[in-house]
């Protein structure tokens, strides 16, 4: 069984991969770069044990950021960052 940290990093990596794929096909490269940078920062904080606890209340702000500019609300990137947010709130 994977640890919570490993599972969280896996979700982050999936989101980064989707964002990187979109970056090569989209006119939103700056926004995608910002999302990738935030995801990488969160990943680094998790790996060194410095991610602030959510306590079930705080979010990372990723879903809102992506939802503000993504073309469709069922986009894979929005679903992926939503999964990161949900996992963060439930396990951190």
Phi and psi in degrees as a GROMACS rama.xvg file:
@    title "Ramachandran Plot"
@    xaxis  label "Phi"
@    yaxis  label "Psi"
@TYPE xy
-74.7252  148.695  UNK-2
-74.6032  165.247  UNK-3
-60.3369  -39.6008  UNK-4
-64.4464  -44.1254  UNK-5
-62.3702  -42.8672  UNK-6
-64.8632  -41.476  UNK-7
-63.7032  -43.8387  UNK-8
-63.5926  -37.1752  UNK-9
-61.2724  -44.6248  UNK-10
-63.7639  -40.4951  UNK-11
-62.9568  -46.1291  UNK-12
-60.8117  -38.497  UNK-13
-63.402  -42.0155  UNK-14
-64.4938  -42.4003  UNK-15
-61.9415  -43.5067  UNK-16
-61.0841  -42.4295  UNK-17
-64.7924  -44.1409  UNK-18
-63.3998  -41.0214  UNK-19
-65.2942  -39.1129  UNK-20
-64.4415  -42.9938  UNK-21
-65.5478  -34.8828  UNK-22
-58.7468  -36.3836  UNK-23
-77.6297  -12.0232  UNK-24
-118.709  7.2537  UNK-25
-130.88  157.467  UNK-26
-88.7095  9.31465  UNK-27
-104.478  35.5336  UNK-28
-61.0104  -37.5401  UNK-29
-64.9187  -44.4302  UNK-30
-66.4052  -39.7011  UNK-31
-65.6409  -38.7099  UNK-32
-60.2398  -41.1956  UNK-33
-62.5247  -44.1214  UNK-34
-62.7439  -44.4093  UNK-35
-61.0258  -43.5878  UNK-36
-62.5474  -42.0279  UNK-37
-65.1045  -44.1819  UNK-38
-61.0624  -42.6673  UNK-39
-64.3264  -38.8514  UNK-40
-64.231  -44.0894  UNK-41
-61.8624  -43.9571  UNK-42
-59.274  -45.1249  UNK-43
-62.414  -41.774  UNK-44
-64.0737  -39.6403  UNK-45
-63.5023  -43.7578  UNK-46
-65.71  -29.8911  UNK-47
-101.553  5.59426  UNK-48
75.085  27.6864  UNK-49
-115.899  17.614  UNK-50
-77.026  127.611  UNK-51
-64.8916  138.839  UNK-52
-66.9149  144.737  UNK-53
-81.4706  -36.2862  UNK-54
56.4167  26.5036  UNK-55
76.895  -0.329556  UNK-56
-114.014  -46.2941  UNK-57
-74.0891  152.776  UNK-58
-124.225  172.211  UNK-59
-91.4437  -12.1966  UNK-60
81.6329  5.16602  UNK-61
-70.7103  -44.8328  UNK-62
-61.6247  -44.3147  UNK-63
-64.3521  -43.5892  UNK-64
-58.4169  -48.5527  UNK-65
-69.3821  -41.0131  UNK-66
-62.7947  -26.5058  UNK-67
-65.8594  -26.0731  UNK-68
-129.849  -11.6227  UNK-69
-68.621  146.275  UNK-70
-71.8409  -41.7704  UNK-71
-124.195  140.999  UNK-72
-75.9433  -4.81128  UNK-73
-106.529  21.5676  UNK-74
-65.0107  143.85  UNK-75
-56.3495  -36.883  UNK-76
-65.8786  -41.8091  UNK-77
-64.5879  -40.0349  UNK-78
-64.4005  -40.6801  UNK-79
-66.848  -46.5458  UNK-80
-70.3202  -28.6674  UNK-81
-63.0949  -38.5199  UNK-82
-66.8017  -37.9243  UNK-83
-62.4892  -47.5371  UNK-84
-59.7525  -46.8198  UNK-85
-62.7319  -42.6408  UNK-86
-65.2514  -41.311  UNK-87
-58.788  -47.0543  UNK-88
-67.2244  -33.1179  UNK-89
-81.5397  -31.3189  UNK-90
-119.025  -5.6214  UNK-91
